[in-house]
Amino acid sequence: MTARIHLSLRGASLRFAEHLVLDRVDLELGAGERIALVGDNGAGKTTLLRLIAGELVPDAGERTLVAPGGVSALEQSLELPDRATVAGAIDACWRELRELEREIAAAGTALAGPGGAGLDGAELDAALARYAALVDRYEARDGYGAPARLDAGLAALGVGGIARSREWHRLSGGERARIVLAAALASNAELLLLDEPTNDLDDDAWDWLVDALARHRGTVVAASHDRAFLARWTSAIWELAGGSVTRSGDGYAGYLAAKAAERERQRLAHEAWLAERERHLALLGANAGRLAAIPRKLDKPGMGAGAFRARGRDHGAMGRIRNAKERLARLAAEPVAPPAEPLRFTAGALRARTDASAERGAPGEPILRVAGLAVLGEPVPDFELGQGGRLLVTGPNGAGKTTLLRSIAGELPAGGGEVGRRGAVGWLRQQAGRIDDPRRSLVEAYAAGLREGRDAAAERLAALGLFHESELERPLGGLSYGQRRRLELALLVSRDVELLLLDEPTNHLAPLLVDELEAAVAGFAGAVVLVTHDRRLRERFRGERLELGCRTCR
């Protein structure tokens, strides 16, 4: 694993139908780097990984990859024929290793010569050299140790007990993802390409993955939304947006610092633009007033010199007015937008509205009261949340976390229990809602959701900074899952509520937006019930905790 990996993309562009996914991308990747690839859902992260792996060829530009120790690519979803087994899936992940094994077997057979008569002289030397070279490549990847590494990885990820003869399509999505992850790391390729590797991992499996990547002696590029993973593991960030890739060094902290500096530059540029516009507006007003004060005719006829002076002053003011108007026109044609305001669940967006809440009930009255409720046949401990109250609901998949939120929201009957709510409820569901009219534009859907005019809604939506101006007219049917998620978030932060129900709110959102969302939730004065697998969000949570699927813990 000592050979140097070198990836080079030069002016690489890739288009699918009318959509330009990668636009003249230039990238360099050195040996031993730990690169995290971030960006919104639909930005093209998976496409870029497939381009690096050689599964896709750029429409324009060049791709150069030197990786003598092999490449292993972890896909989000490994699609195989219905009759494929777990063993077949592992073989698909080990294509390079299996091909090396076949080549070694063939080279060994060739040593016997045609008909088993043997080789001698130059032919024997060449056959031995080929056999030795193949074995060296296999040993460099520790191919003989791959089965043991696979068994250890499967056990650590909680899928070691699944029979290799089991049909692949009968496994859950989480089981398949963990088997593929274990196989990808066990292959010990010099370059690992991982697409959302922390999905479907519990805390123990997450720790195993981070430790395994730390021990890996090669180079890793991983697309991920997991902020804890980015902070713990990465040495540099590639951000993909608008078809372009930008690089930030010093890990996730360096990326955040670079984004903060970019925001500050945008703020200063906008302030300079405003100041320049105000200066020329003032010049226009001052010279218009000066021009109005200049007499068109002299009081005394026959004074030619005085008329000349008046016309000269008139000409100077007119020139300054003309210059100011031209400059204002250029400024209007090239506006510098302010940086988007961070999300805020406060006055002007999503508000607790303490005064209004007090009018509807006593100041000490809870916003949410749950008593005698059962979820999936299991009793839920009684609880109350008031202004500023926070509750984190945890538990294994299938324990009923989403069911509890649906009961709190009133979508499901309380089943003999009591759910009392005070004020409006804002709910961000785990899955994006169904699209009623795929032809409706994004801004029209936003306006309809708020029941306000299209122009006012467009201005309001643009100010949130969740979408580029060019996306506002895109039909809902053409939005990525991440864009639909951001639309639901935009609607949520534009309403006034007292209770927030957040079911996996970080799903399909870019890490920087998740940071903003976390800060907004922390600043919300109302009550919050949160369900999340986001490790960083759980680690920094301050409030009560409720574990479902556990009779003795609260």
N, C-alpha and C positions, 0 to 999 in steps of 0.2 A: 504494500500500500504506500510505497514511497514515491511512485511516479507522480509527476505534477499533472493536476487537472487544469485544463484551461478552456473555458467557454468564452466564445466571442460572438456577439451578435452585432452586425454592422448594417444599419439602415433596414432592419427587418420589418416588413409589413405583412399583415395577414388579414384577409377579408372573408367574411361569410355572407354570401349574397350581397346585399347593399350595406351591410354593417362592417365598418372598418374597426377591427378589434385591436390590432397593433399597428401603430403608425410610425415607421422609420425609427425603430427602437435600437439603441446602442447600449450594449451591456458587456461587462467583463466579470468573470468569476474565477477567483484564484483558489489554489489548493487549500483545504482545511477551513474554508470559510463556513460560517453558520448564518445563512441568509433566510430571513423571513419575508414572505411575499404577502403584502396586504393590499386591500382595496375593496370597494363595494362589491356585493354580489352582482354578477353579470359584467364586471369590468374586464374579465378576460384572464384571470389568474390560472385557471385550469388550462386554457389554451396556451399560455406562455409556458407552463410546465411541459405540456405535450410537445411544444416546439423545441424546447431544450432537449427533451428525451429523443427527438428525432422522429416522433410519431406523425408530426406535421412538417410540411416544407413551406418556408415563407414564399409568398407571392412575389416579393421583391427583397433585395438585400442578401446578406450572407450569414450562415450559421457555421461555426467551427467548434467542434468538441473533441478534446483529447482526454479520454478516460480509460487507460489500459486496464484498470481494475474493475471495469464494468459499471453499468447504470441500473439502478432499481427504482421503478416508479410506482408509488402507491396511489392508486386511483380512489376517488370517493366512493365509487360503486363499480365493482368488478362484475361485468355482465358475462355469463357463461351459458351454454346450452342447458336445457332443463334436466338432462340426464347427467350433467357434470356432478362430480363428488367433491368433497372437501380436499381429497388428495389431488384431484385435478386442478382445483383452484390454487393449491400450493405450487404445483408444477407450473401453472401459468405465471405465478409470481417469480418463479425460479427459472425462467426461460433461458437466461444466459448460463446459469450453472448446469442445467440439464443439457444444453447444447455442448458445453465443455465436456461433460461426462460422456456424451455420445462420441465426440471427437477423440477423446482419450481412448475409448474402447475401440474405435475404428483404427486409430494409430497403432494400438497394441496388436490388433489382428494383422495389420499390414507388416509388422515385423516378421511374421512367419513366412512372408513371400507368397507368390502365386502357388496355389495348391499345397501350401505348407512346406514347400521345398526350401524355404529359408532365403535369406539375403546375404550378400557379402560385398565387400569393397565399398565403393562410393554409395551404392544404393542403401546398404546397411547404415552407413554413417548418416545419410540424409534422413532415413526413417527414425533412427535413434534420436537425432537432433529435434525432429518434429515432435516425437513422443515426449522428450524431456521438456521442450518449450511449453507444451500443453499442460503437463503436470505442474510446472512452475507457476503458470497462470492460475491453476486450480488451487494450489497450495497458498499462493499469495492472497487469495480470498478466503483461505481456511475452509475450503469447500467440504473437507472431511468432517469439520466440526459443525456444519450447518444443521444437521438433524438435531444435535443436542441443543444448539441455540434456539431452534424452533420449538422444541418441547418446553424449554424454560420460558420462552416468551408466551406461548399459548397458556401455560399454567399461570403466569403472572397476570395475564389479561383475562383470566377467568373462563377460558374456553378450551382448556386442556382435556376436558372429559368428552369432547365431541368426537365421535368416531370418524376416522378418515374416509370411511365408506358412505357416510351420510350424504344425502343429496343436497347440493348447494342451495337450490331454490327453496328448500324447506327451512332454512335457517332464518332467523330474524336479521334485519339490517344491521343491528349492533353486533351480533355474533359474526356476521360476514366481515364487517369492518375490522374487528379485532383480530380475526384470523389472518386477513391480508396484511395488517400492520405487523404482526409477529413474523410472517413470512418475509416481508420486505426487509426488516431489520436483520433477520437471520441470514439473508443472502450475502450480507457483508460487502455490498458493492461499494466501489470507491466513490461514487456519486449517488446519493439518495435524493429522490424527488418525492416529496410527501404532500398530499392534498388534504388539508384539514385533519391531521393525524390525531388530534385530541378529541374529536367527536366520539361520543358514546363511551367515554372512559370515566370510570369512577376515580376517586382520589388515589387509591393504591396503584391502579393501572397508569394513571397520569404520572405518578412519581417514577414508576418503572420506565416509562417512555423517556422521560427527561434524563434519567440516569443512563439508559441505553444509548441515547444520542451523545451524551457527554463522553462515553467510552468509545464511540465510533471514531476511527482514525481518518476517515475520509472527509468529504465535503457534503453539506446538506443544504438543500433549498426546500423550505416548507411554506406552503400557503396556509395561513391561519388567521382566525379572528380572536383567538384565545390570548387575552392580554397577559395573564399570568405566565403562559408559555412563552410569549414574546419577551417579557421582562426577564425571565429566568434563563433563557436559552440562547437568544439570537445575538450575533455580533454586528449585524448590519440589517437594514430594512430596505427592501425594494417596494415602492408604492406605485401601483398601477392605476392610472386614472386618465380618462380621455384618450386612450390608446398609447400613452407615453409612460415611461418608467423613470422615476427619480430614486436616487440612492441616498440614504442617511446612515452615517456611521455611528459608532458608540451605542449600539443596541437600541432597545425601545426607548430608553431615556433620551438618547441622542435624537431619535426620531421626533419625540414630543418637543424637545427643545427647538429643533429645526422648524416644526410646524408653528410653534409660538413665535419664532423670529419672522416667519413668513407672514403671519397675521399682523405683527407689528409693522412690517414694511408696507402691508396693504393699508393699514390705518394711517400711516404717515403720508402715503401717496394720495389717499383720499382727502386728507386734511389739506395737503398742498393744492390739490385740484380745487377744493372749495375756496381756499384763500385766493387763488388766481382768478376764479370766477367773480368773487366779491370785489376784487380790485378793479376788474374791468367793468363791472356794473357801476362801481363808484365813479370811474373815469367817464363812462357814458353819461351818467346823470349830471356830473359836474360840467362837462362840456356842452351838454344840451342846455343847461341853465345859462352858461356863458354865451352860447350862440343866441339864445332868446333875448339876452340883454343888449346885443349889438344892434344899433339902429340900421334899418335898411336904407334910409335917406338922411342926408344932412339937413339940419335945421335951416342953414343959410345957403341959398343957391350960389353957385359959382366957386365954391371952395373945393377944387379938384383934389388937392393934396389930402384933405380930410376924408373925402370919399375913398381915395386909394387906401388910406389907413384902415378904414372900416371894412373894405372888402378884403384886405390882407388878414385882419383879425378873424373875419368870417371864414376865410379859407383855412386858417390854422385849426379852428374849432371843428370845422367839418372834417378835416383830415383825421383829427384825434377820435371823433365819433366813428368814422368809417373803420379805423384800425381797431377800436374797441369792439365794434360789432363783428368784425371778421374773427377776432380772437375768441369772442364768446361763441360764435358759430362753430369754431374748431373744438372748443371745449365741450360743447353740447354733442358734437359728433363723436368725440372720444372720451366719454365719461369714465371716471375711475370710481368703481363701486366701493362702498365701505366693506370691511370684513363682516361676514355673517355674525349676528349676535349669538352667543352660546344659548343653548336651550335653557329655558327657565320655566319652571312650574310655579309661577308667581303672578302678581298683578300684571295684567296686560296679556297674559297667555293663559296658563292653567293656574287658578288661584284657590287658596283655601277660603278666602273671603271671611275672615274672622267676624267682622261686624255683622254680615248677613247671616252667618251661622248662628250668632248669638240671638238674632231676632227670631229664628225658628225654634229655639229651645234655650234652656238654661246654659250659661257658659261652661259648666262642668259636664254637660250631657255628652255621652260618648258619640262618636261618629259611627262606630260599628259595634254591635253587640251580638255575639253568637252563643247560644245556650242549647244544650240537649240535642245537638246535631250529630248525625251519624253519616259517615262516608264509606260507601262500599261495605256496609254492615259493621264498620268499626266506629265506636264512639269517638267524637272529637272533643278534647277538653274545652270547657267554656272559656271565652276570652272577650275582652273589650279593648277598643282602641279609640283614643281621643285625639285632639289636635296634636300633631307631631308624632303620633303613635306609629310604630313600625313592627311588622311581623314577618319573619322569614319562615316559609313553609318548606320543609325538607322531607325526604323519604325516597325509597327506591322507585324506579319506574313501575307504574301500575298501582301505586299506593293510594291514588285518588287526589293528587294535588290539584289538577285542573278541575276535577269534579267539585272540590271544595270551593274553588273560585266561582264556578258556575252557580253553586248554591248561594254564595254570598251576593252575587250579582242578581239573583232572582230568576235565573234561567232554569233552575231545577228546584222542585219543591223541597222544603226543609225536612220532610220525612218525620214529622212529629216534633222536630226541634223548632227553635226560634232564631231568626236572623233579622236584627233591627238595624236599619241604615238611616242616617241623617244627612240630607244633602245629595247632590248629584254624584254619580259614579262614573269614573273613567277607566276603561278596561282595554289593555293591550293584550290581545290573545296570543297564544303560542303560534298558531298558524294564521297566515293571511286569509282574509275573508274571501268568499266567492265573488267573482266578477259578474255583475248582472248584465252589463253592456260593454263588451270588449272594445267597441268603437268609440266610446266616450273618452275624451282626453283627460289627462291627469288633472289639469287645473279645473275642468268642469266637474270632475268627481269631488275635488276638494271643495268647490263652491257649493255643490249639492249637499255635501256632508255638513257644512256650516250654515246652510240655508241663507246664503248671502249672494250678492251680485258677482258676476264673473270678474269684472275689472278689479273690484276691491279684493276678491279672493286671490287673484293673480299677484297683486302687490303684496298681500299678506304672506302668501306662500313663498314668494321670492325672498322676502326679508328673513325667513327662517333659515335660509342657506342649506336646506336639505336637498335641493335640486338645482341643477344648472338651468339657466334660462332656456336653453335649447330643448330641455326635457319636458317643459310644461305642456306642450301641445301633443306629446306622444300618446297614442291610444293605450288604454289600460291593457289590452290584449298583447301589446308589445313590450310591456314592462317586465323586467327581471323580478325574481322573488324578493330580492333586496330592495328594489325600488318600490314595490308594493308595500313592503314593511315600512319603509320611510314615509309613504303616504299615510299609513295608519298612525304613525307617530306624529306626523304633522297635524292630523285632525285632533289627536289627543291633546297636544300642547296648545291648541287654539280654542279649547273649551274650558269653562269654569266648572270645577268639580271639587268635592270635599274628600272623596275616597278614591285612591288609585289601586287598581288590581293589575299587577304586572306578571304575566305568565311567560317566562323565558324571554324577557325584553331584549336581551342582547343578541338573540338569534338573527343571523343574516345582516348584521350591522357592522360596518368597519370599526376597528378598535378606537379610532379617535372620536367617532360619534358615540360609542359606548361610554367613553370617559365623560363626555358632555352629559349624556343621559344620567350617569351615576351622580354627577354633581347636581343636576337638576332635581333628582329625586331627593338628595340630601337636603336641598334647600326648600322643599315643598312643605308648607305649614300644615297641610291636612294629614290624613292617615294613609298608610301604604301597607298593602299585603303583597308580598313578593315571593315568587317561585323562580328559582334560577339554578342552573348548573355552572354558571360562571364562577370559577374558583376565586378570582380576584374580588368579585362583588360579594361573595360569601365571606371572604376573609376580612373585608373591611366593613361588614354590616354591623350596625349598632342598633340593637333593639331586641324584642322578644323573638323566641324561636319555637316553632311547633313542628314536631316530627311525626309524620303519619306512618302507619305500619309499625308503630312501636307503642305498646300499651303502657309502658312504664316511664317513658321519657317525655319531657315537655320543653 
